[in-house]
């Protein structure tokens, strides 16, 4: 076990789901319009990619596989969605946040991308092989991106530290993710519009859990 992992995995903690929902809401409502606008932007990009037959600037007689745009978006998606954490963490520290802060993920593009890629591959393999390992890893890697974003960990360091830390209270985190899933189902029921709130709120709730269990780096450390 590395000294980095030992700093976090040796500690004991309780999973306070009710407090995380409350704290997550406090974080979200500070900049609710920005969170909603950013989520709307991501949704609109996906809609445009889905309906646009050719990349901008190409001629109709020069078709390009539609998957190229989707592939490009998938490559940058981890850096974009990491923006939720960057903003949530800033607000949790008592700092201000502006819309451009949602794009800070590109400053740590490679470790964020590798974390999403490797964690996604291992989780998918777990589902293909026996299902249960996939479920285990899907929960266990919950703090992987936050470790990269807040502690500047490399991708494997972040994944393993998250896995070891969360495994200690895995079923509690599984319950937390189930509740977040229900929250987003409720958001989807309202013509999908509710997702503009429930998606960023879910990230803020996870950020609140990370803040309580791991602790955020101070402004000076950043």
C-alpha positions in Angstrom: 0.0 0.0 0.0 1.4 3.4 -1.0 1.8 6.2 1.5 -0.7 8.2 -0.4 -3.4 5.5 -0.1 -2.5 4.8 3.5 -3.2 8.5 4.4 -6.9 7.9 3.6 -7.6 4.1 3.7 -6.4 3.7 7.3 -9.0 6.0 8.7 -12.4 5.0 10.0 -15.5 6.8 9.1 -19.3 6.7 9.0 -21.4 7.2 5.8 -24.0 9.9 6.7 -26.3 9.8 3.7 -28.9 12.2 5.1 -26.2 14.8 5.8 -24.7 14.4 2.3 -28.0 15.1 0.7 -28.4 18.2 2.8 -24.9 19.4 2.3 -25.1 18.6 -1.4 -28.2 20.7 -1.8 -26.4 23.6 0.1 -23.5 23.4 -2.4 -25.8 23.1 -5.5 -28.1 26.0 -4.6 -25.2 28.5 -4.3 -24.8 28.4 -8.0 -27.9 26.5 -9.2 -28.3 28.6 -12.4 -24.7 27.8 -13.5 -25.1 24.1 -12.7 -28.4 23.9 -14.7 -26.9 25.9 -17.6 -23.8 23.7 -17.8 -26.0 20.5 -17.7 -28.2 21.9 -20.4 -25.2 22.7 -22.5 -24.0 19.0 -22.2 -27.4 17.7 -23.1 -27.7 20.0 -26.2 -24.3 19.0 -27.4 -25.4 15.3 -27.3 -28.7 16.2 -29.1 -26.8 18.1 -31.9 -24.4 15.2 -32.3 -27.3 12.7 -32.6 -29.1 14.7 -35.3 -26.2 16.2 -37.3 -25.5 14.0 -40.3 -22.2 15.6 -41.2 -19.5 17.6 -39.3 -19.7 21.3 -39.7 -18.0 22.5 -42.8 -18.2 19.1 -44.7 -19.9 18.9 -48.1 -23.0 16.7 -48.5 -21.1 14.6 -51.0 -18.3 13.9 -48.6 -20.0 11.9 -45.8 -18.0 11.3 -42.7 -19.0 8.5 -40.3 -21.4 9.9 -37.8 -19.5 8.1 -35.0 -16.5 10.5 -35.3 -18.3 13.4 -33.6 -19.6 11.1 -31.0 -16.2 9.6 -30.4 -14.6 13.0 -30.0 -17.3 14.0 -27.5 -16.8 10.8 -25.6 -13.1 11.6 -25.3 -13.7 15.0 -23.8 -16.7 14.0 -21.7 -14.7 13.0 -18.6 -12.9 16.4 -18.5 -16.3 18.1 -19.0 -18.2 16.2 -16.3 -15.2 16.7 -14.0 -16.2 20.3 -14.1 -19.1 19.5 -11.7 -16.6 18.5 -9.1 -14.3 21.5 -9.7 -17.2 23.9 -9.1 -18.7 21.9 -6.2 -15.3 21.7 -4.4 -14.7 25.4 -4.9 -18.2 26.2 -3.4 -17.6 23.7 -0.6 -14.4 25.6 0.3 -16.3 28.9 0.5 -14.9 30.2 -2.8 -16.8 31.8 -5.6 -17.3 30.0 -8.9 -18.0 31.2 -12.4 -19.2 29.4 -15.5 -15.6 29.0 -17.0 -14.7 26.9 -13.9 -16.7 24.0 -15.3 -13.9 23.6 -17.9 -11.1 23.3 -15.4 -11.1 19.6 -16.1 -9.0 20.2 -19.2 -6.2 21.4 -17.0 -5.9 17.8 -15.8 -7.2 16.2 -18.9 -4.9 13.1 -19.1 -5.3 11.7 -15.6 -9.1 12.5 -15.7 -9.4 10.7 -19.0 -7.3 7.7 -18.0 -9.2 7.3 -14.8 -12.5 7.3 -16.6 -11.2 5.0 -19.3 -9.5 2.4 -17.1 -12.2 2.4 -14.4 -14.8 2.0 -17.2 -13.0 -0.9 -18.8 -12.4 -2.8 -15.6 -16.0 -2.2 -14.5 -17.3 -3.3 -17.9 -15.2 -6.5 -17.7 -16.6 -7.1 -14.2 -20.1 -7.0 -15.5 -19.3 -9.2 -18.5 -17.6 -11.9 -16.4 -19.7 -12.3 -13.4 -21.8 -9.1 -13.0 -21.1 -8.8 -9.2 -17.5 -7.7 -9.7 -18.8 -5.0 -12.0 -21.3 -3.8 -9.4 -18.5 -3.8 -6.8 -16.2 -1.7 -8.9 -18.9 0.7 -10.1 -19.4 1.7 -6.5 -15.8 1.3 -5.3 -14.4 3.8 -7.9 -16.8 6.5 -6.8 -14.1 8.7 -5.4 -11.5 8.1 -8.1 -12.1 11.3 -10.1 -12.4 13.4 -6.9 -8.9 12.1 -5.8 -7.5 13.1 -9.2 -9.2 16.5 -9.1 -8.6 17.4 -5.4 -5.4 15.6 -4.5 -3.8 15.5 -8.0 -3.4 11.7 -7.7 -2.5 9.8 -10.8 -5.2 7.6 -12.3 -4.2 4.2 -10.8 -3.4 5.8 -7.4 -6.8 7.5 -7.4 -8.7 4.3 -8.4 -7.0 2.1 -5.9 -7.3 4.6 -3.0 -11.0 5.0 -3.8 -11.5 1.3 -4.0 -9.8 0.5 -0.7 -11.5 3.4 1.1 -15.0 2.7 -0.1 -14.7 -1.1 0.3 -14.7 -0.5 4.1 -18.3 0.7 3.9 -19.2 -0.6 0.5 -22.9 -1.4 1.2 -23.5 2.0 2.6 -22.1 3.6 -0.6 -24.2 1.2 -2.6 -27.3 2.5 -0.8 -26.2 6.1 -1.5 -25.9 5.4 -5.2 -29.2 3.6 -5.2 -30.8 6.7 -3.8 -29.1 8.9 -6.3 -30.3 6.7 -9.0 -33.9 7.1 -7.8 -33.4 10.8 -7.6 -32.4 10.9 -11.3 -35.3 8.6 -12.2 -37.6 11.1 -10.6 -35.9 13.9 -12.6 -36.3 12.0 -15.8 -40.0 11.4 -15.2 -40.6 15.2 -15.4 -40.2 15.1 -19.2 -36.5 14.8 -18.6 -36.3 18.5 -17.5 -35.8 17.5 -13.9 -32.4 16.0 -14.8 -31.1 19.5 -15.3 -31.3 19.7 -11.5 -30.8 16.1 -10.4 -27.7 15.4 -12.4 -25.6 18.2 -11.0 -27.2 17.8 -7.5 -26.1 14.1 -7.5 -22.5 15.2 -8.1 -22.8 17.8 -5.3 -24.0 15.1 -3.0 -21.0 12.8 -3.9 -18.8 15.9 -3.4 -20.3 16.3 0.1 -19.5 12.7 0.9 -15.9 13.1 -0.3 -15.6 16.4 1.7 -16.7 14.6 4.9 -14.8 11.3 4.5 -11.6 12.4 2.7 -11.4 16.1 3.3 -10.8 18.8 0.8 -7.4 20.4 0.2 -7.3 23.9 1.5 -7.0 26.9 -0.8 -3.4 27.3 0.1 -2.7 23.6 -0.8 -4.3 24.2 -4.2 
